[in-house]
Amino acid sequence: MHETLIEGKRLKLRRAHAGDLNYIMTLQYAPENLKFIAPFDEDYQRAIIESDGSERLDVIIEELDTGAAAGYFMLRKLDSPCAEFTHVIIGRKGLGYGREALNLLLEWTFKVRKYHRVWIDCKEYNSIALHLYESLGFVREGVLREILLTDGVYENLIVLGMLNREYNARRES
Ligand SMILES: CC(C)(COP(=O)(O)OP(=O)(O)OC[C@H]1O[C@@H](n2cnc3c(N)ncnc32)[C@H](O)[C@@H]1OP(=O)(O)O)[C@@H](O)C(=O)NCCC(=O)NCCS
């Protein structure tokens, strides 16, 4: 059984299973995605999939009408009040799936699971992702300077966060 977290108009978010490993690895290593993330290896992903899901989850974004996978992301620190979103990757880009999937994820984390805070980090030059996160209400909280070594170059990460009360205020306004 593939546990559904939440369903929207076009997409649902469901827990990944072993049959999704190939999709997750292919998505991570696709050149258009790889430059924006630090990929996890297959053993790490398998351990998450086989875990009880209380601390980390691999999540598949699935199209409701076709049942096909449209993307993937990972959730961490689920056993704390402050959940982390990471490795957000949309396979079919530019269709509004990133926005819809993140809106669903925010609804699940704040309305269903009542987390206090969620946060994500993002490479400083990833303007599409930064635009998306900020337009959803994430606040830039700081810069982790030269924390990631990629092909011999140290890169900055921007940390963005959202509090439960900020999410609720946006919904009410
Ligand atoms: C970033 C990413 C998740 C966005 O997902 P998506 O489904 O393509 O994005 P959406 O279609 O929902 O669009 C979201 C916003 O980004 C903008 N956008 C999307 N693609 C764009 C592009 N190629 N150029 C400029 N803006 C773009 C859209 O216009 C939209 O903004 P708007 O609503 O203000 O018009 C996706 O591009 C991706 O997987 N990128 C590679 C991996 C990555 O960078 N992950 C994030 C790691 S922190």
PDBQT file of the ligand as one rigid body, heavy atoms in Angstrom, charges set to zero:
ROOT
HETATM    1  C1  LIG A 201      12.443  24.637  -9.216  1.00  0.00    +0.000 C 
HETATM    2  C2  LIG A 201      11.386  23.644  -9.687  1.00  0.00    +0.000 C 
HETATM    3  C3  LIG A 201      11.090  22.677  -8.546  1.00  0.00    +0.000 C 
HETATM    4  C4  LIG A 201      10.115  24.431 -10.049  1.00  0.00    +0.000 C 
HETATM    5  O1  LIG A 201       9.115  23.508 -10.458  1.00  0.00    +0.000 OA
HETATM    6  P1  LIG A 201       8.164  23.792 -11.745  1.00  0.00    +0.000 P 
HETATM    7  O2  LIG A 201       7.039  22.841 -11.699  1.00  0.00    +0.000 OA
HETATM    8  O3  LIG A 201       9.008  23.800 -12.961  1.00  0.00    +0.000 OA
HETATM    9  O4  LIG A 201       7.683  25.279 -11.451  1.00  0.00    +0.000 OA
HETATM   10  P2  LIG A 201       6.209  25.880 -11.698  1.00  0.00    +0.000 P 
HETATM   11  O5  LIG A 201       5.771  25.527 -13.081  1.00  0.00    +0.000 OA
HETATM   12  O6  LIG A 201       5.332  25.526 -10.574  1.00  0.00    +0.000 OA
HETATM   13  O7  LIG A 201       6.548  27.440 -11.675  1.00  0.00    +0.000 OA
HETATM   14  C5  LIG A 201       6.874  28.061 -10.468  1.00  0.00    +0.000 C 
HETATM   15  C6  LIG A 201       7.341  29.463 -10.755  1.00  0.00    +0.000 C 
HETATM   16  O8  LIG A 201       8.624  29.420 -11.383  1.00  0.00    +0.000 OA
HETATM   17  C7  LIG A 201       8.574  30.099 -12.634  1.00  0.00    +0.000 C 
HETATM   18  N1  LIG A 201       9.364  29.317 -13.594  1.00  0.00    +0.000 N 
HETATM   19  C8  LIG A 201       9.235  27.998 -13.844  1.00  0.00    +0.000 A 
HETATM   20  N2  LIG A 201      10.121  27.647 -14.795  1.00  0.00    +0.000 NA
HETATM   21  C9  LIG A 201      10.773  28.771 -15.147  1.00  0.00    +0.000 A 
HETATM   22  C10 LIG A 201      11.824  29.056 -16.078  1.00  0.00    +0.000 A 
HETATM   23  N3  LIG A 201      12.351  28.080 -16.838  1.00  0.00    +0.000 N 
HETATM   24  N4  LIG A 201      12.283  30.321 -16.159  1.00  0.00    +0.000 NA
HETATM   25  C11 LIG A 201      11.771  31.309 -15.382  1.00  0.00    +0.000 A 
HETATM   26  N5  LIG A 201      10.788  31.097 -14.465  1.00  0.00    +0.000 NA
HETATM   27  C12 LIG A 201      10.302  29.850 -14.371  1.00  0.00    +0.000 A 
HETATM   28  C13 LIG A 201       7.128  30.099 -13.037  1.00  0.00    +0.000 C 
HETATM   29  O9  LIG A 201       6.841  31.191 -13.893  1.00  0.00    +0.000 OA
HETATM   30  C14 LIG A 201       6.414  30.201 -11.707  1.00  0.00    +0.000 C 
HETATM   31  O10 LIG A 201       6.389  31.539 -11.261  1.00  0.00    +0.000 OA
HETATM   32  P3  LIG A 201       5.023  32.419 -11.364  1.00  0.00    +0.000 P 
HETATM   33  O11 LIG A 201       3.922  31.547 -10.797  1.00  0.00    +0.000 OA
HETATM   34  O12 LIG A 201       5.323  33.626 -10.533  1.00  0.00    +0.000 OA
HETATM   35  O13 LIG A 201       4.834  32.688 -12.813  1.00  0.00    +0.000 OA
HETATM   36  C15 LIG A 201      11.845  22.865 -10.954  1.00  0.00    +0.000 C 
HETATM   37  O14 LIG A 201      12.201  23.788 -11.956  1.00  0.00    +0.000 OA
HETATM   38  C16 LIG A 201      13.006  21.916 -10.728  1.00  0.00    +0.000 C 
HETATM   39  O15 LIG A 201      12.809  20.731 -10.465  1.00  0.00    +0.000 OA
HETATM   40  N6  LIG A 201      14.254  22.418 -10.878  1.00  0.00    +0.000 N 
HETATM   41  C17 LIG A 201      15.461  21.576 -10.783  1.00  0.00    +0.000 C 
HETATM   42  C18 LIG A 201      15.730  21.131  -9.369  1.00  0.00    +0.000 C 
HETATM   43  C19 LIG A 201      15.744  22.294  -8.409  1.00  0.00    +0.000 C 
HETATM   44  O16 LIG A 201      16.269  23.361  -8.694  1.00  0.00    +0.000 OA
HETATM   45  N7  LIG A 201      15.178  22.055  -7.218  1.00  0.00    +0.000 N 
HETATM   46  C20 LIG A 201      15.151  23.027  -6.155  1.00  0.00    +0.000 C 
HETATM   47  C21 LIG A 201      16.280  22.774  -5.231  1.00  0.00    +0.000 C 
HETATM   48  S1  LIG A 201      16.315  23.953  -3.882  1.00  0.00    +0.000 SA
ENDROOT
TORSDOF 0
